[in-house]
Amino acid sequence: MADHDDEMTGHLGEHLSKVYALLVMVCDHLPLPIALPTGFVMGDEAITAVQRVAEIGRDQTLPEDRKAELVTGCLFWLGALDLLRIQMEEPHPVRVHSAAACLITAERNLASLGMWLAKEEGHQE
């Protein structure tokens, strides 16, 4: 069971990184771009950056539903990271699934916003 928990935790870490990369891409294409650290980003640096996006994302010149997607993506990413950190200290299968659900929610919101931003950029050219 421990091997399975370790494997699942590893997959969550990879998924967390992929969703962070998606956030970086989305933030680059916002009407008021937000620069985030890229490359090998350590936990606290990523947390601070994502918290900052969640706070200033509300000031973007976007429709309210799109701002909500940005903020929701950030908050669920942060929640997944918190759950992953707890999981590493106190493994529990339900926690793994909760973290995965948070990441799926974050990813869907950010992907939806990213597609909308791409369409908007296409209409402006």
Sequence and secondary structure as in RCSB ss.txt:
>XXXX:A:sequence
MADHDDEMTGHLGEHLSKVYALLVMVCDHLPLPIALPTGFVMGDEAITAVQRVAEIGRDQTLPEDRKAELVTGCL
FWLGALDLLRIQMEEPHPVRVHSAAACLITAERNLASLGMWLAKEEGHQE
>XXXX:A:secstr
 HHHHHHHHHHHHHHHHHHHHHHHHHHHTSSS      SS  HHHHHHHHHHHHHHGGGSSS HHHHHHHHHHHH
HHHHHHHHHHHHHHS  HHHHHHHHHHHHHHHHHHHHHHHHHHHHHHHH 
